[in-house]
């Protein structure tokens, strides 16, 4: 697969289509570009040109010992875009990739045509109850070595059943992330505070989420959406944290409607 040098990391990526609508799909915690595979299958290659990179420490990208925080992920994405001369694109970020998208929109709005946040991690610092913090400590410390723990996390992340072969592939790829990614990324998600800056986002935006998400509860997503100017909302019924996998047809339909009917024409 192709890769691009993005600052100090080489980032693996998937590329599809050659259409006029440029999309950048950014995955979440312990995920990789394959989390977008069902969406990629449904996007018309004559209308869409899509890049889906693996973040540092995940998929086929480099695994440096540090840099697993939201600011660095946004900088890596910026360097990736600069390496490939990507501009005028719609950023689509899932979970941690959504929080990274908020940081990216604040730092590099000149590159964006639109911003889509999919079950985005909270831009407010999160102080979890003791029992939930214990679960996360178990997940982050054992995710790459204990398949039962990794499977438990993915069962929380994916409510509706998906193809078993795809599920096992995603689990294998998830467990292959670097230990630093598994540990430091979650700590960064919980500590990041962009709440006071949400009103500065000027890019046309859409937030999509599942009403049964137990990782990022709907009330958290609604609070985020309400503080971003000009931000639309799509809530999927009986869907968990992973609409691109759980309801890919409906998700792709909403995404393409937003891109083609709510945004300025591609430049």
C-alpha positions in Angstrom: 0.0 0.0 0.0 1.1 3.6 -0.5 2.6 5.7 2.2 3.6 9.3 2.8 6.2 10.9 5.0 4.4 13.1 7.5 6.9 14.9 9.6 8.7 12.3 11.6 6.4 9.4 10.7 5.6 7.6 7.5 1.8 7.1 7.3 0.2 4.3 5.4 -3.0 5.1 3.5 -5.7 3.8 1.3 -6.8 5.8 -1.8 -9.9 5.3 -3.8 -11.6 7.1 -6.7 -10.8 10.2 -8.8 -13.9 12.3 -8.4 -14.1 16.0 -7.7 -15.2 15.6 -4.1 -12.1 15.1 -2.0 -12.5 13.3 1.4 -10.1 12.6 4.2 -11.3 9.8 6.5 -9.5 9.6 9.9 -10.1 6.7 12.2 -10.3 6.5 15.9 -8.6 4.9 18.9 -6.9 1.5 18.2 -8.5 1.6 14.7 -7.1 1.9 11.2 -8.3 2.8 7.7 -10.2 -0.5 7.4 -12.8 0.9 9.7 -14.0 2.9 6.7 -14.0 -0.1 4.3 -17.8 -0.4 4.1 -18.1 3.3 3.3 -15.4 3.2 0.7 -17.2 0.4 -1.1 -20.3 2.6 -1.3 -18.7 5.9 -2.5 -19.0 6.5 -6.2 -15.4 6.6 -7.5 -16.5 9.0 -10.3 -17.7 11.5 -7.7 -15.3 11.0 -4.8 -11.5 10.9 -4.3 -10.8 9.5 -0.9 -7.8 9.2 1.3 -7.9 7.1 4.5 -4.6 7.2 6.4 -3.5 5.1 9.4 -2.5 7.4 12.3 0.9 7.0 14.0 1.2 3.7 15.9 -1.7 2.1 14.0 -2.3 0.0 10.9 0.7 0.1 8.6 2.1 3.4 9.8 5.3 4.0 11.8 5.3 3.3 15.5 7.4 6.0 17.2 7.8 5.8 21.0 5.9 9.1 21.6 3.6 11.7 20.1 0.2 10.0 20.9 -1.8 13.0 21.7 -4.5 15.1 19.9 -2.3 18.0 18.9 0.3 15.7 17.4 -2.3 13.6 15.5 -3.6 16.9 14.0 -0.1 17.9 13.1 0.6 14.5 11.5 -2.6 14.8 9.4 -1.5 18.3 8.3 2.0 17.0 7.3 0.3 14.1 5.5 -1.9 16.6 3.5 1.1 18.7 2.8 3.1 15.8 1.5 0.3 14.8 -0.9 -0.8 18.4 -1.7 -4.3 17.9 -0.4 -6.5 20.9 0.0 -10.2 21.8 -0.3 -11.2 18.5 1.3 -13.9 17.3 3.7 -12.4 16.0 6.9 -14.4 13.0 8.2 -13.2 11.9 11.7 -14.5 9.0 13.8 -14.2 9.1 17.7 -10.6 10.1 18.5 -10.4 11.1 14.8 -13.3 13.4 15.4 -11.5 15.1 18.3 -8.4 15.4 16.1 -10.7 16.9 13.4 -11.8 19.7 15.9 -8.1 20.4 16.5 -7.4 20.4 12.8 -10.2 22.7 12.0 -8.9 25.2 14.6 -5.4 25.0 13.3 -5.8 24.5 9.5 -9.2 25.7 8.4 -7.8 27.0 5.2 -7.5 23.4 3.9 -11.0 22.4 4.7 -14.2 22.4 2.6 -16.2 20.7 5.3 -15.9 18.9 8.7 -17.8 15.8 9.6 -17.5 14.5 13.2 -18.6 10.9 13.7 -19.3 10.0 17.4 -16.5 12.4 18.3 -14.6 12.1 21.6 -15.6 14.9 23.9 -13.7 18.2 23.5 -14.1 18.7 27.3 -11.8 17.0 29.7 -13.4 13.8 31.1 -13.4 12.8 34.7 -14.7 9.3 34.8 -16.3 7.5 37.7 -14.0 5.0 39.5 -15.6 2.0 37.9 -15.4 3.3 34.4 -11.8 4.4 34.9 -10.9 0.9 36.1 -12.4 -0.5 32.9 -10.3 1.9 30.8 -7.1 1.1 32.7 -7.7 -2.6 32.0 -8.3 -1.9 28.3 -5.3 0.4 27.8 -2.9 -1.8 29.7 -4.0 -5.1 28.1 -5.4 -4.2 24.7 -2.5 -5.3 22.6 -1.9 -8.6 24.6 -5.3 -9.9 25.8 -7.7 -10.8 23.0 -10.6 -11.0 25.5 -10.0 -7.5 26.7 -9.7 -6.2 23.1 -12.9 -8.0 22.1 -14.8 -6.6 25.1 -13.8 -3.1 23.9 -14.9 -3.7 20.4 -18.2 -5.1 21.6 -18.8 -1.8 23.4 -17.8 0.1 20.2 -19.9 -1.9 17.7 -23.5 -2.4 18.8 -25.0 -3.9 15.6 -23.5 -7.2 14.4 -21.1 -6.9 11.4 -19.6 -9.6 9.2 -17.6 -11.9 11.4 -14.6 -12.0 9.1 -14.4 -8.2 9.0 -14.8 -8.1 12.8 -11.9 -10.5 13.4 -9.7 -8.6 10.9 -10.4 -5.3 12.7 -9.7 -7.0 16.0 -6.4 -8.3 14.8 -5.4 -4.9 13.4 -6.5 -3.2 16.6 -4.4 -5.4 18.7 -1.4 -4.6 16.5 -1.3 -1.0 17.5 1.8 0.1 19.5 1.5 -0.2 23.3 2.3 3.5 23.5 -0.7 4.2 21.2 -3.0 2.1 23.4 -1.9 3.8 26.6 -1.1 7.4 25.7 -4.0 8.0 23.2 -6.7 7.2 25.7 -5.0 9.4 28.3 -4.8 12.2 25.8 -8.5 11.8 24.8 -9.6 12.2 28.5 -7.3 15.2 29.1 -7.8 17.2 26.0 -9.7 20.5 26.5 -10.8 22.3 23.4 -14.2 23.3 24.9 -13.5 27.1 25.0 -12.5 27.1 21.3 -15.5 25.3 19.7 -17.1 28.7 18.8 -14.1 29.5 16.7 -14.8 26.8 14.1 -15.9 28.4 10.9 -15.9 25.4 8.6 -19.4 24.1 7.7 -19.8 21.0 9.9 -22.0 18.0 10.5 -22.0 15.8 13.6 -23.2 12.2 13.2 -23.7 9.7 16.0 -25.6 6.7 17.3 -28.3 7.0 19.9 -27.0 3.9 21.7 -23.4 4.9 21.9 -22.0 3.9 25.3 -18.4 5.2 24.6 -19.4 8.7 23.7 -23.0 9.2 25.0 -25.4 11.1 22.9 -25.7 13.9 25.4 -22.0 14.5 25.1 -22.3 14.7 21.3 -25.2 17.0 21.5 -23.2 19.3 23.8 -20.4 19.4 21.2 -22.7 20.0 18.3 -24.5 22.8 20.1 -21.3 24.8 20.6 -20.0 24.6 17.0 -21.5 27.3 14.7 -23.3 26.1 11.6 -23.1 22.4 12.7 -25.8 20.0 11.5 -26.8 16.9 13.3 -27.7 13.3 12.3 -28.6 10.7 14.9 -28.9 7.1 13.8 -31.6 5.0 15.6 -30.4 1.9 17.5 -26.8 2.4 16.5 -23.7 2.4 18.7 -20.4 4.0 18.5 -19.6 2.9 14.9 -22.2 4.0 12.3 -19.7 3.6 9.4 -19.6 -0.2 10.2 -23.1 -0.7 11.7 -25.2 1.2 9.1 -22.8 1.9 6.3 -25.5 2.5 3.6 -27.4 5.0 5.7 -24.1 6.6 6.9 -22.8 7.0 3.3 -26.1 8.5 2.2 -26.0 11.2 4.9 -22.4 11.9 4.2 -22.8 12.3 0.5 -25.9 14.4 0.9 -24.0 16.8 3.2 -21.0 17.0 0.8 -23.1 17.5 -2.4 -26.0 19.6 -1.1 -24.7 21.6 2.0 -21.2 22.6 1.0 -19.8 24.9 -1.7 -18.9 23.2 -4.9 -15.4 21.8 -4.9 -12.8 24.3 -6.1 
